[in-house]
Amino acid sequence: MTTKWTFALAISTLLCPIFINGCSSTRNIHLPIAEDVTPERKARNEQFLKEFAQRRSQAELHAAINYWQRGDIDYCHTSLNNILERNPEHREALLLMANSLLATEKAPNALTHIKTATLAHPNDPEVQYTMAVILEANGQPDAALAHYELAVELAPDNETYLAHYEAAIEVGGHDDQFIPNNPDDPPEVKVLAAPMDNSDKALADLQNTLADNPNDPQILIFAAVSALRSNQPDLAVKLIEEQLSSFPKSATLRQALATAYYRLGNYSATQVVLQQALSLDNSNGLSYFLMGCTLAKLEKFDDAKEYFSRAKAIDPRLRQ
């Protein structure tokens, strides 16, 4: 008994402080905490966070697409901005932002986002193609051509990129055919053919000149083409639309108007005006060629090829 009692007393003596002090004593006990700092655990944590961020961005991207398809532009842009705040180089978000801004006639803003995309993704053919389209809409056809070319190099089997690239080459090289070569043009026409840096003055001068020559469409054609050469397609549209009804039988004037619409990216209007031009003169290869370019922009490739063929049959210089 003595031995058992001695053992029990010893155990009680060891446990007594804990039982006496209760929970207050346990708060002073500092158990060692094993810190998991192994590279494997750290890598797993980083991968988890990365995948979580990707899933979050993907969900917001789907939401932005749905908003865009429903026409809720503000909500679409809110979702895209959330993505871009976390990842300013997010490819899909930048592309959708740029395209949505372009579609809502905010081409300069679209250019800002697509420039970011091209810097972040220089070897992406869709990014290069979108940059070309937006540059065209911003009145920079020469710069657009270089990006069309790069898109084709990166994706040579893409028919859309190839068709737009060829159209950009050909349209860029045929604007001069809108201008009649007549050395005996009156001085007023030669003045209007000079670069137009003052649209208000150009309109005033044109109105005065047309008043003196009410039956001469050449003056209006020269003025419009001068605006195109000065990279002012919007001015060309304004010049022609104000006077087009005065020259109902001028196919050349409608060609010039179609080119201005094309430069502005208004391909539906381009198609309508070219149909008018062809109804007035179905022997003009350039009208067929421009229609082919326009249909290619509208991704009606089979119809485009037919117009390209007609253009080439009339004028072999108008190759596809």
C-alpha positions in Angstrom: 0.0 0.0 0.0 2.8 2.3 0.8 4.3 1.9 -2.6 1.0 2.5 -4.4 0.2 5.5 -2.3 3.6 7.0 -2.9 3.2 6.6 -6.7 -0.3 8.1 -6.6 1.0 11.1 -4.6 3.7 11.7 -7.1 1.3 11.7 -10.0 -1.0 14.0 -8.1 1.8 16.4 -7.4 2.7 16.6 -11.1 -0.9 17.2 -12.3 -2.1 19.4 -9.4 -1.0 22.8 -10.9 -3.0 22.2 -14.1 -6.2 21.2 -12.3 -5.9 24.0 -9.8 -5.3 26.8 -12.3 -7.7 25.4 -14.9 -7.9 27.1 -18.3 -6.0 30.2 -17.1 -2.9 28.0 -16.9 -3.3 26.5 -20.3 -3.1 29.9 -21.8 0.5 30.2 -20.7 1.5 27.0 -22.3 3.3 27.6 -25.6 3.2 24.6 -27.8 5.7 24.6 -30.7 3.9 25.2 -34.0 5.5 23.5 -37.0 5.9 25.9 -39.8 5.4 24.4 -43.2 7.8 26.3 -45.4 8.7 23.5 -47.8 9.0 24.5 -51.4 6.4 21.9 -52.4 3.8 23.4 -50.1 4.6 26.9 -51.2 4.3 25.9 -54.8 0.9 24.3 -54.1 -0.3 27.4 -52.5 0.8 29.6 -55.3 -0.7 27.3 -57.9 -4.0 27.3 -56.0 -4.1 31.2 -55.9 -3.2 31.3 -59.6 -6.0 28.9 -60.5 -8.5 30.8 -58.4 -7.6 34.0 -60.1 -7.9 32.4 -63.5 -11.4 31.0 -62.6 -12.5 34.3 -61.4 -11.3 36.1 -64.5 -12.9 33.5 -66.7 -16.2 33.9 -64.9 -16.1 37.7 -65.3 -15.1 37.3 -69.0 -18.2 35.1 -69.6 -20.3 37.7 -67.8 -18.8 40.4 -70.0 -19.6 38.4 -73.2 -23.2 37.9 -72.0 -23.6 41.5 -71.2 -22.2 42.5 -74.6 -24.5 40.1 -76.5 -27.5 41.6 -74.6 -26.3 45.1 -75.4 -25.5 46.1 -71.8 -22.3 47.9 -72.7 -21.7 49.5 -69.3 -22.0 46.2 -67.4 -19.8 44.6 -70.1 -17.1 47.2 -69.5 -17.4 46.9 -65.8 -16.6 43.2 -65.9 -13.7 43.7 -68.3 -12.3 46.5 -66.2 -12.4 44.2 -63.1 -10.2 41.7 -65.0 -7.8 44.3 -66.4 -7.3 45.9 -63.0 -5.9 42.6 -61.8 -4.2 41.7 -65.1 -3.7 44.6 -67.4 -2.4 42.2 -70.1 -5.3 39.8 -70.2 -5.6 38.9 -73.8 -9.3 38.1 -74.1 -10.4 41.1 -72.0 -8.3 43.5 -74.1 -9.7 42.1 -77.3 -13.3 42.3 -76.2 -12.8 45.8 -74.8 -11.2 47.0 -78.0 -13.8 45.4 -80.3 -16.7 46.7 -78.1 -15.4 50.2 -78.2 -14.9 50.0 -81.9 -18.5 48.8 -82.4 -19.8 51.7 -80.3 -17.9 54.2 -82.5 -15.2 54.9 -80.0 -12.3 54.0 -82.2 -9.6 56.1 -80.5 -10.4 54.5 -77.1 -10.3 51.1 -78.8 -6.9 51.9 -80.2 -5.5 52.4 -76.6 -6.5 48.9 -75.5 -5.4 47.1 -78.6 -2.0 48.8 -78.4 -1.6 47.3 -74.9 -2.6 43.9 -76.4 0.0 44.1 -79.2 2.7 44.9 -76.8 1.8 42.1 -74.5 1.0 39.5 -77.2 3.0 40.5 -80.3 2.9 37.1 -81.9 -0.9 36.6 -81.6 -2.5 36.8 -85.1 -5.9 37.8 -83.8 -4.4 40.7 -81.8 -2.5 41.9 -84.9 -5.6 41.6 -87.1 -7.7 43.5 -84.6 -5.1 46.2 -84.4 -5.2 46.5 -88.2 -9.0 46.8 -88.2 -8.9 49.5 -85.5 -6.2 51.4 -87.3 -8.3 51.5 -90.4 -11.2 52.8 -88.4 -8.9 55.5 -87.0 -7.9 56.6 -90.6 -4.5 55.0 -90.6 -4.6 52.6 -93.6 -0.8 52.5 -94.1 -0.2 51.5 -90.5 -3.1 49.0 -90.7 -1.5 47.3 -93.7 1.6 46.3 -91.7 -0.5 44.6 -89.1 -2.7 42.8 -91.6 0.5 41.5 -93.2 1.8 40.3 -89.8 -1.5 38.6 -89.0 -1.2 36.7 -92.3 2.3 35.7 -91.6 1.4 34.4 -88.1 -1.8 32.6 -89.4 -1.3 31.9 -93.2 -4.3 29.6 -93.4 -6.8 32.2 -92.1 -8.9 33.3 -95.0 -10.3 36.3 -93.2 -6.9 37.7 -92.5 -5.7 37.1 -96.0 -8.8 38.6 -97.6 -8.5 41.8 -95.6 -4.8 42.0 -96.2 -5.3 41.8 -100.0 -8.2 44.3 -99.9 -6.0 46.7 -97.9 -3.2 46.4 -100.5 -5.5 46.9 -103.5 -7.7 49.7 -102.1 -4.6 51.6 -101.0 -3.2 51.5 -104.5 -6.3 52.5 -106.4 -7.6 55.7 -104.9 -5.9 57.7 -107.7 -8.3 56.1 -110.2 -11.1 58.1 -108.8 -9.5 61.3 -110.1 -10.0 62.0 -113.8 -6.8 62.9 -115.6 -7.8 66.1 -117.3 -5.0 68.7 -117.8 -7.6 71.3 -118.8 -9.4 71.3 -115.4 -10.3 74.9 -114.3 -8.2 76.6 -111.6 -11.0 76.2 -109.1 -10.7 72.4 -109.3 -6.9 72.5 -108.9 -7.3 74.6 -105.7 -9.9 72.1 -104.3 -7.6 69.2 -105.1 -5.0 70.6 -102.7 -4.9 69.1 -99.2 -7.8 70.2 -97.0 -6.7 71.2 -93.5 -9.7 73.4 -92.9 -13.0 71.6 -93.4 -15.2 74.6 -92.8 -13.3 76.6 -95.4 -13.3 73.6 -97.8 -17.1 73.3 -97.5 -17.5 77.1 -98.1 -15.2 77.0 -101.1 -17.0 74.0 -102.6 -20.4 75.5 -102.2 -19.2 78.7 -104.0 -17.6 76.7 -106.8 -20.6 74.5 -107.3 -22.8 77.5 -107.4 -20.8 78.7 -110.4 -20.6 75.2 -112.0 -23.9 73.5 -111.0 -23.7 70.8 -113.6 -20.0 69.7 -113.2 -19.6 66.6 -110.9 -15.8 66.7 -111.4 -15.5 69.6 -108.9 -17.2 67.5 -106.2 -15.2 64.4 -107.1 -11.9 66.3 -106.9 -12.9 67.8 -103.5 -13.9 64.4 -102.1 -10.7 62.7 -103.3 -8.6 65.5 -101.9 -10.2 64.9 -98.5 -9.4 61.2 -98.8 -5.8 61.9 -99.7 -5.7 64.2 -96.6 -6.9 61.2 -94.6 -10.3 62.9 -93.9 -12.9 60.3 -95.0 -15.5 61.9 -92.8 -15.1 65.2 -94.7 -15.3 63.4 -98.0 -18.7 61.8 -96.9 -20.0 65.2 -95.8 -18.9 66.9 -99.1 -20.6 64.3 -101.2 -23.7 63.6 -99.2 -24.7 67.3 -99.3 -24.5 67.4 -103.1 -25.1 63.8 -104.2 -28.7 64.3 -105.2 -27.6 67.0 -107.7 -25.7 64.3 -109.7 -28.0 61.2 -109.8 -26.1 59.6 -112.7 -22.5 59.9 -111.5 -21.1 56.4 -110.8 -17.6 57.9 -110.2 -19.0 60.1 -107.4 -20.5 57.1 -105.7 -17.2 55.3 -106.0 -15.6 58.1 -104.1 -18.3 58.0 -101.5 -18.0 54.3 -101.2 -14.2 54.6 -100.6 -14.9 57.2 -97.8 -17.4 54.9 -96.1 -14.9 52.0 -96.5 -12.2 54.0 -94.8 -14.6 54.8 -91.9 -15.4 51.1 -91.5 -19.0 51.5 -92.5 -19.1 48.5 -94.8 -22.9 48.2 -95.0 -23.1 51.8 -96.4 -20.2 51.0 -98.7 -22.1 48.1 -100.1 -25.3 50.1 -100.8 -23.4 52.9 -102.5 -21.4 50.5 -104.7 -24.6 48.8 -105.8 -25.9 52.2 -106.9 -22.6 52.8 -108.8 -22.8 49.4 -110.5 -26.4 50.0 -111.5 -25.3 53.3 -113.2 -22.2 51.7 -114.8 -21.6 48.0 -114.8 -18.5 48.2 -117.0 -16.3 49.7 -114.3 -13.8 47.2 -112.9 -13.0 49.3 -109.9 -16.6 49.2 -108.6 -16.5 45.4 -108.8 -13.2 45.3 -107.0 -14.3 47.6 -104.2 -17.4 45.5 -103.8 -15.2 42.5 -103.5 -13.2 44.2 -100.8 -16.3 45.3 -98.9 -17.9 41.8 -99.0 -14.6 40.4 -97.7 -14.8 42.8 -94.8 -18.4 41.5 -94.2 -16.9 38.0 -94.3 -19.0 37.0 -97.4 -16.0 35.4 -99.0 -17.8 33.5 -101.8 -19.6 36.6 -103.0 -16.3 38.6 -102.7 -14.5 36.1 -105.0 -17.1 36.5 -107.6 -16.7 40.3 -107.7 -12.9 40.0 -107.7 -13.2 37.8 -110.7 -15.4 40.3 -112.5 -13.0 43.1 -111.7 -10.0 41.2 -113.0 -11.9 40.3 -116.2 -12.6 44.0 -116.9 -9.2 45.2 -115.8 -6.3 42.7 -115.3 -4.6 45.2 -113.1 -7.2 44.7 -110.4 -5.9 41.4 -109.1 -7.3 39.8 -106.0 
